[in-house]
Amino acid sequence: MRKPIFRVIGCLIISQLVLMGCQTPISQINKSSHDDPTRKEHILQMDTFWRIDVVDGKRMDLSGLVIVNDERFLTIDDKQFNLYELRLQKGSSRAYIVASDLISIEDLKELRETKVGQLDCEGLAVDADGNIYICEEKHRWILKINSNGKFLNRLEIDWSPVEQYFNAIDKNASFEGIAVSPKNLYVINERDKALIIVVDLNSLKVIDHFKVYSKMHPSLFVHYSGLSWFDGKLYILLRHSQVILEIDPESHNVIAEYSFRNTARQSEFNYRTRFGTGCMEGLHVSDDFFWVLTDNNGSALKNNKDEKRPTLIRFKRPEYSNPIATLSGHKD
């Protein structure tokens, strides 16, 4: 009977050590240079959601999210490295997933069989020309695919200006999200030493880096898990604080903060998580909505051990009083 007890104690110790490695000092939070006193604070209201029926009922760890031309919902499985499309069923709370034709099977095979081992692709972004960017966490790669689905290259970026922020041991604590503007690429270092990294698209040089924090739900544990570019602004999802921050990319000031904590704690979306960090990960911003995708790592809802499907949640942007919905799922 002692062995199970020792296992439990061991797991508790390990989890605490992991979380301690994610700590950001309180002094650093309080002295953030980007806490603009004019920051607006909002409580997000869920508009609708979809449960995603995965392929053959198999576990899928969906991560990044981007919507192309307001109609193609792209996501990626961080364990399989496949691009997928979400097909949202009108008038239903269900969606299904199919392999995307935006990348060729040959290119996928070539990348999967690299000598560096399994890839851990997390974030997705699309530029104005339709090129797709994927951030890979384990090896800290940025992959580029053109609008016709042809794999172009792995961008040769010199990360030396920010290497001191990378965890040398934990390969699952790095590139979690990506966004692209007309001039720059934005990549987030997930945790431990959470950071937003700015790369010039022409020179492929790191030209800036900075941090932002939640004021509505400040936390010792800063987890950046999603990134999106929309209308000249950068948006970042903080999984542990359960907020989305709108950032001025030039000044790095936080313009607005949007809390989705009330929704995340509802029984329909409250998944079991190993370290209590939350599971909201994919982020896409559009005119009227915030779209958030769960990566629940195969875990079930706390109140329903049989419900393990990922969920896509759509929130109304508070700036818009009369959003026009083109799709309808489950209403709150």
C-alpha positions, 0 to 999 in steps of 0.5 A: 500500500505504500507504493501508491502513496509514495507515487502521489507524494512524488507527483505532488513534489514534481508538480510544485517544482515545475510550477516553481520553475514558471514563477515570475517575481512579484516585483517584476509584475508590479514594475512592468513598464507596460501597465498603461494606466489607461488600460481598459478592462472587460469581462467577456461573454460567451456567444457560442461554442462547438464540441469538436468531433475528432478523427476516429475518436482518437485523442487530438491535442489541437493547439494553434488556430487561424481563420483564413478568409473568414471561412477556413478554420485551420488548426494543428495537432501538436503531437501529429504535425498535421494541418486540419480544418474545423468544419462548424455545423450551422445550428449545432454545437458540434464541429468535425475535423478533416485533414487540410489540403493546404500542405502536401503529404510529401512535405509532411513526410519530409518534415516528420522524418527529420533526424531531430525526432518528433516535432511539436508544432504549436502556433499558426499564423497567416500573412496578407499573401496567404503564406502560413507560418508554424512555430515548432516548440521543441526545436524552436523552429519557424516553418513557412508554407506558401498559399498553394500549400507548398512547404517553402523553408525553415526560417533561419533565425538567429535567436542568440539575443533572447537565448537567455530566456530559453529553458535549456532542459524543458523543451515544452516551455518555449514557442507556443504561439505566433503572429505575423504583421506586414513587417514582423513576426511575433513569437511567444516563449510560453513560460518559465521566462515568458516573453514576446519576441519580435523578428524582422521579416526581411532580415530574420533578426530578433529586433525586440522582446518584451513582457506583458502581464494581467492586471485583472487576474495577476499571477505568479505563473505567467503562461503565454499560450496564444497569439493573434494579429488583427487590425494593427494590434497584437493580441495575446492569450494568458492561459493561467490568468484566463485573459486576452491582452490587446497590445500596441506593438510599437509602445508595448502598452496594453490597451485593453484586457479581456477576462474570460475567467467566468466562462472558463470556470463554467462546468461546460469548459472546466477541464481537468488539468495536471498543474491547474494552468488552464487549457485555453490555447488557440486564439484568433481575433476578428472584427466582432469576436474572439475565438479560443480553442482548448488544448485539453490534452485528452483530459475530461471535463471535471463534471463529465469524465466521458467528455474529452472532446476539444472545444471552440469558444466564440466570445463577443468583442465588447466594442461591438454592440451588435455583432453580425453572426455568420455561424451559430452553435450552442448559445449560452 
